[in-house]
Amino acid sequence: MNSFNFIFANLVLIIAYIFIALEKIPRVVVALLGASAILVTRVITQEEAFEYVDFNVIFLLVGMMILVNILKHTGAIKWYSIFIAKKTNGNPVLLLFYFSIFTAVLSAFLDNVTTVILIASVTLYIANELKLNPVPFLISEIIASNVGGTATLIGDPPNIMIGSAANLDFNQFIIHICPLVVLVFPIVLLTLYFLYKKELVISKEARKKLSSMPLDGVITNKSLMIKSLIVISLVLIGFLFHGVLHLEAGTIAITGASLLLVFENKKHIWDDVEWTTIFFFIGLFIMVGAVEKVGTIDYLSELVFKITKGDFKTTTLALIWFSAIVSAIVDNIPFTATAIPLINDLGKHYTNLNPLWWSLVVGAGFGGNITIIGAAANVLISDQAKRAGHPISFFEYFKVGALIGIETLTLSTIYIWLRYLH
């Protein structure tokens, strides 16, 4: 192991994380500066850097952003926003619960990246019309998307990776993880309500404005809306059957976007793509790739194994918290990619690895809720909120995410213990 590379790669990631938390410099700039420092000092080569960038995630993000942007410009999302607000009579508490539940369910059966791109647009519009602070709703949706996405094979990118590596199918996730999600989600909702109930207030003027808000004429391009909904539906069906089709989610998303661009390819569609999010992930992948190459995560994993003295029960439970903490720091997608071969390697010590796989699923999934950079959904909503003039600070999110993380991970530890280890 090259000691300079080891020290430098870890130092760059730590410094980058500090600056991301302080928010004195835009995080995309921090991520790209960190990646540049890694490349200039040849900790990893440019060719290696491209290998560490998960282009499946990049294509998925860009593809879904384009699809949603085109749908948004037909007026469909605005129509749905007004419809939901009218149904709840503008009650902020009902809106928070509705959007959180809707986000969790969609995240489980679509994927949480697609879901938050759709739901954040709706939320920002409604909050603007009702003169509500959208931040409590957006933070709740981030958390709901990660909790709901943990429930199924296709709900969260790490689950897709784990399912593929461990030969775990859709039904196994439903049987083993979905009950846990059903158990923890009501507690999450209750926690969010108590944290935000004082902020969930709407004025009489806003209610009056809502009641007089018309639905007629909101759809501006019905033909394009129908085409958009057809293509998006085909993309979502593609996600469900990606294993049978032998196509990655990113390929399906970018294909759908390309098809829809045939009908609508205007400058504003490309302008609305969250390019800062895309380049933030590229920079982050490169920095984490360097840390992976120099052996840091391998070292930490072996350290956990030594601390647990090889005891299977202790290792299984420790993996939940270790996965959660590391996922909160470096994003759960690159961490999961690194953890998979390590768990496979533990096959030389243990005969049944399934409890370890489920520990990784819940640790990476729920751990992604702890920080604003813990999962792709978090970063996407954060950037959309900032562009809309409602930035979510690192510590504002952390106060909520850390509490929810502790709750869900504690319940997960009890669940894994009782179901697989007791």
C-alpha positions in Angstrom: 0.0 0.0 0.0 1.3 3.4 -1.0 1.3 5.4 2.3 1.1 8.8 0.5 -1.9 7.7 -1.6 -3.6 6.3 1.4 -3.2 9.4 3.5 -3.9 11.8 0.7 -7.1 10.1 -0.6 -8.6 9.9 2.8 -7.6 13.5 3.7 -9.2 14.8 0.5 -12.5 13.0 1.3 -12.5 14.3 4.9 -11.8 17.9 3.9 -14.4 17.7 1.1 -16.9 16.4 3.6 -16.2 19.2 6.0 -16.6 21.9 3.3 -19.8 20.2 2.1 -21.1 20.4 5.7 -20.0 24.0 6.2 -21.7 25.0 2.9 -19.3 27.9 2.3 -18.5 26.7 -1.2 -21.0 25.0 -3.5 -20.8 21.3 -3.0 -20.4 20.6 -6.7 -17.3 22.8 -6.7 -16.0 20.9 -3.6 -16.6 17.5 -5.2 -14.9 18.5 -8.5 -11.9 20.1 -6.7 -11.5 17.0 -4.6 -11.7 14.8 -7.7 -9.2 17.0 -9.5 -6.8 16.8 -6.6 -7.0 13.0 -6.7 -6.4 12.9 -10.5 -3.6 15.5 -10.5 -1.6 13.7 -7.8 -2.2 10.4 -9.7 -3.7 8.6 -6.7 -5.9 7.1 -9.4 -5.5 7.5 -13.2 -8.1 9.1 -15.4 -9.0 5.7 -16.8 -9.5 4.4 -13.3 -11.6 7.4 -12.4 -14.1 6.7 -15.3 -14.4 3.1 -14.1 -15.3 4.3 -10.6 -18.1 6.6 -11.9 -21.3 4.7 -11.9 -22.7 5.7 -15.3 -25.8 3.6 -14.6 -26.7 6.1 -11.9 -25.7 9.1 -14.1 -27.8 7.9 -17.0 -30.7 7.1 -14.7 -30.6 10.7 -13.3 -30.3 12.5 -16.6 -32.9 10.3 -18.3 -35.5 10.8 -15.6 -34.9 14.5 -15.3 -35.5 15.0 -19.0 -38.7 12.9 -18.9 -40.1 14.8 -15.9 -39.1 18.1 -17.4 -41.0 17.4 -20.6 -44.0 16.2 -18.6 -43.8 19.3 -16.4 -44.0 21.7 -19.4 -47.3 20.1 -20.5 -49.0 21.4 -17.3 -49.7 17.8 -16.0 -47.7 18.2 -12.8 -49.3 21.6 -12.1 -52.8 20.0 -12.6 -52.0 17.2 -10.3 -50.7 19.6 -7.7 -53.9 21.7 -7.6 -56.0 18.5 -7.6 -54.2 17.1 -4.5 -54.3 20.5 -2.7 -58.1 20.7 -3.3 -58.6 17.1 -2.1 -56.9 17.9 1.2 -58.5 21.4 1.5 -55.0 22.7 1.8 -54.5 21.1 5.2 -50.7 21.1 5.7 -50.7 18.1 8.0 -52.7 16.0 5.6 -50.5 17.2 2.7 -47.4 16.2 4.7 -48.8 12.7 5.4 -50.2 12.3 1.9 -47.0 13.2 0.1 -44.9 11.1 2.5 -47.0 8.0 2.1 -47.3 8.6 -1.7 -43.5 9.0 -2.0 -42.8 5.9 0.1 -45.2 3.7 -2.0 -44.0 5.0 -5.3 -40.4 4.6 -4.2 -41.0 0.9 -3.4 -42.5 0.0 -6.7 -40.8 2.4 -9.1 -37.5 3.7 -7.7 -36.8 6.5 -5.3 -34.8 8.6 -7.8 -37.7 8.7 -10.3 -40.2 9.3 -7.4 -38.4 12.3 -5.9 -37.9 14.0 -9.3 -41.7 13.8 -9.8 -42.9 14.6 -6.3 -40.5 17.5 -5.6 -41.9 19.5 -8.5 -45.5 19.0 -7.2 -44.5 19.9 -3.7 -42.7 23.1 -4.7 -45.6 24.3 -6.7 -48.2 23.6 -4.0 -46.1 25.2 -1.3 -45.6 28.3 -3.4 -49.4 28.6 -4.1 -50.3 28.1 -0.4 -47.5 30.3 0.9 -46.1 27.4 2.8 -42.4 26.6 3.6 -41.7 23.6 1.4 -38.6 22.5 3.4 -40.5 20.3 6.0 -42.4 18.6 3.1 -39.2 18.1 1.0 -37.2 16.7 4.0 -40.1 14.4 4.8 -40.2 13.2 1.2 -36.5 12.5 1.2 -36.9 10.3 4.3 -40.0 8.6 3.0 -38.3 7.8 -0.4 -35.4 6.1 1.3 -37.6 4.2 3.8 -40.0 3.1 1.1 -37.2 2.4 -1.4 -35.6 0.0 1.0 -38.7 -2.3 0.9 -38.2 -3.8 -2.6 -35.6 -5.1 -5.0 -36.2 -2.2 -7.4 -36.9 0.6 -4.9 -33.3 1.8 -4.3 -30.1 1.5 -6.4 -28.2 -0.4 -3.6 -31.0 -3.0 -3.5 -30.6 -3.7 -7.2 -26.9 -4.1 -6.7 -27.3 -6.4 -3.7 -30.0 -8.5 -5.3 -27.9 -9.1 -8.4 -24.8 -10.1 -6.4 -26.6 -12.3 -3.8 -29.3 -13.8 -6.2 -32.1 -12.3 -4.1 -35.3 -11.8 -6.1 -38.2 -9.4 -5.8 -40.3 -11.8 -3.7 -37.5 -12.4 -1.2 -37.3 -8.6 -0.6 -41.1 -8.5 -0.1 -40.9 -11.4 2.4 -37.9 -10.3 4.4 -37.6 -6.5 4.2 -41.1 -5.2 3.5 -42.5 -6.2 6.9 -39.7 -4.1 8.6 -40.6 -1.1 6.4 -44.3 -1.4 7.2 -43.3 -1.5 10.9 -41.1 1.5 10.9 -42.9 3.9 8.6 -45.8 4.9 10.9 -43.2 5.7 13.6 -41.3 7.8 11.0 -44.5 9.7 10.1 -45.3 10.3 13.7 -41.8 11.7 14.3 -42.0 14.0 11.3 -45.4 15.3 12.6 -44.0 16.2 16.0 -40.9 17.8 14.5 -42.9 20.0 12.1 -46.4 20.5 13.5 -45.7 24.1 14.5 -44.7 25.0 10.9 -47.7 23.3 9.3 -50.0 26.3 9.3 -51.9 27.8 6.4 -53.6 31.2 6.3 -57.2 31.8 5.5 -56.3 33.8 2.4 -54.3 30.8 1.0 -57.3 28.5 1.7 -59.6 30.9 -0.1 -57.2 31.2 -3.0 -57.1 27.4 -3.2 -60.8 27.0 -3.4 -61.1 29.4 -6.3 -58.1 27.8 -8.2 -59.4 26.3 -11.5 -58.3 23.0 -13.0 -59.6 23.9 -16.4 -57.0 25.1 -18.8 -54.1 24.0 -16.7 -53.1 21.3 -19.2 -51.3 23.3 -22.0 -50.3 20.5 -24.3 -52.6 17.5 -24.1 -51.0 15.6 -27.0 -47.5 15.9 -25.5 -48.8 15.0 -22.1 -50.2 11.7 -23.4 -47.0 10.9 -25.2 -45.0 11.7 -22.1 -47.2 9.5 -19.9 -47.0 6.6 -22.3 -43.2 6.8 -22.5 -42.8 7.2 -18.7 -45.1 4.2 -18.2 -43.0 2.2 -20.6 -39.8 3.2 -18.8 -41.3 2.2 -15.4 -42.4 -1.1 -16.9 -38.9 -1.5 -18.1 -37.6 -0.9 -14.6 -39.9 -3.7 -13.3 -38.6 -6.1 -15.9 -35.0 -4.9 -16.2 -33.7 -8.3 -15.1 -35.6 -10.2 -17.8 -34.6 -7.5 -20.4 -31.0 -7.7 -19.3 -30.9 -3.9 -19.3 -29.7 -1.5 -16.6 -32.1 1.1 -15.2 -29.9 3.9 -16.6 -30.1 2.5 -20.2 -33.9 2.2 -19.9 -34.2 5.8 -18.6 -31.9 7.4 -21.2 -33.7 5.4 -24.0 -37.1 6.7 -22.9 -35.7 10.3 -22.7 -34.2 10.0 -26.1 -37.6 8.8 -27.6 -39.5 11.6 -25.9 -37.0 14.2 -27.1 -38.1 13.3 -30.7 -41.4 15.1 -29.9 -40.1 17.9 -27.7 -36.5 19.0 -27.8 -36.3 22.6 -26.6 -33.6 24.5 -24.8 -35.6 24.8 -21.5 -35.8 21.0 -21.3 -32.0 20.9 -21.0 -31.8 24.0 -18.9 -34.0 22.3 -16.2 -31.7 19.3 -15.9 -29.9 19.5 -12.5 -26.4 19.5 -14.0 -24.9 20.5 -10.6 -26.3 17.3 -9.1 -24.8 15.2 -12.0 -21.3 16.7 -11.6 -21.5 16.4 -7.8 -22.0 12.7 -8.2 -19.2 12.4 -10.7 -16.8 14.1 -8.3 -18.0 12.1 -5.4 -17.7 8.8 -7.2 -14.1 9.6 -8.1 -13.2 10.6 -4.5 -14.8 7.5 -3.1 -13.2 5.4 -5.8 -9.8 6.6 -4.7 -10.6 5.8 -1.1 -11.7 2.3 -2.2 -8.5 1.8 -4.3 -6.2 2.7 -1.4 -7.9 0.1 0.8 -9.6 2.3 3.4 -13.0 0.6 3.3 -11.4 -2.9 3.2 -9.4 -1.9 6.2 -12.5 -0.6 8.1 -14.5 -3.7 7.2 -11.7 -6.0 8.4 -11.5 -3.9 11.6 -15.2 -4.5 12.2 -14.7 -8.2 11.8 -11.8 -8.2 14.2 -13.7 -6.2 16.8 -16.6 -8.7 16.6 -14.0 -11.5 16.9 -15.7 -13.3 14.0 -19.0 -13.9 15.9 -21.7 -14.2 13.3 -24.5 -12.5 15.4 -22.3 -9.6 16.4 -20.9 -9.2 12.9 -24.5 -9.2 11.4 -25.7 -6.5 13.8 -22.6 -4.5 13.6 -22.9 -4.4 9.8 -26.2 -2.6 10.1 -24.7 0.3 11.9 -21.3 0.3 10.0 -23.2 0.3 6.7 -25.4 3.2 7.9 -22.6 5.4 9.1 -20.4 4.9 6.1 -23.4 5.3 3.7 -24.2 8.6 5.4 -20.7 9.9 4.7 -19.9 8.6 1.3 -23.3 7.9 -0.3 -24.9 4.5 -0.1 -24.4 3.6 -3.8 -20.5 3.6 -3.9 -20.4 2.1 -0.4 -22.7 -0.8 -1.4 -20.5 -1.5 -4.5 -17.5 -1.9 -2.1 -19.3 -3.9 0.6 -20.7 -6.5 -1.8 -17.4 -8.3 -2.5 -16.5 -8.0 1.2 -19.6 -9.9 2.2 -19.0 -12.5 -0.5 -15.5 -12.9 0.9 -17.1 -13.7 4.4 -18.5 -16.9 2.7 -15.2 -18.5 3.7 -16.1 -18.0 7.4 -19.9 -18.4 7.3 -22.3 -20.8 5.4 -25.5 -18.6 5.4 -24.8 -15.0 4.3 -28.5 -14.0 3.9 -28.7 -12.2 7.3 -25.6 -10.2 6.3 -27.2 -9.2 3.0 -30.3 -8.0 4.8 -28.2 -6.1 7.3 -26.5 -4.4 4.4 -29.9 -3.6 2.7 -31.3 -1.9 5.8 -28.0 -0.3 6.8 -27.4 1.3 3.4 -31.1 2.2 2.9 -31.9 3.7 6.3 -28.4 5.1 6.7 -28.9 7.1 3.5 -31.4 9.2 5.5 -28.8 10.5 8.0 -27.2 13.2 5.9 -28.2 15.3 2.9 -25.5 13.5 0.8 -26.4 10.0 2.0 -28.4 9.0 -1.0 -29.1 10.1 -4.6 -32.7 11.1 -3.7 -31.4 13.5 -0.9 -29.0 15.3 -3.3 -31.7 15.6 -6.0 -34.3 17.2 -3.8 -31.7 19.4 -2.1 -30.6 20.9 -5.4 -34.2 21.3 -6.6 -35.0 23.2 -3.4 -32.0 25.4 -3.7 -32.9 26.3 -7.3 -36.4 27.2 -6.2 -35.1 29.6 -3.5 -35.5 27.3 -0.5 -32.1 25.8 0.3 -31.9 22.9 2.8 -28.7 23.4 4.9 -26.6 20.4 5.9 -27.3 20.8 9.6 -31.0 21.6 9.2 -31.4 18.3 7.4 -29.0 16.4 9.8 -31.1 17.3 12.9 -34.1 15.4 11.4 -32.2 12.7 9.4 -30.0 11.6 12.3 -33.0 11.2 14.6 -35.0 9.2 12.0 -31.8 7.2 11.3 -31.4 6.2 14.9 -35.0 5.2 15.2 -35.1 3.1 12.0 -31.7 1.5 12.6 -32.6 0.6 16.2 -35.8 -1.0 15.1 -33.9 -2.8 12.3 -31.4 -4.2 14.7 -34.2 -5.6 16.9 -36.0 -7.0 13.8 -32.8 -8.7 12.4 -32.0 -10.1 15.8 -35.5 -11.6 16.4 -36.0 -12.9 12.8 -32.6 -14.3 12.0 -30.3 -14.5 15.0 -32.5 -15.3 18.1 
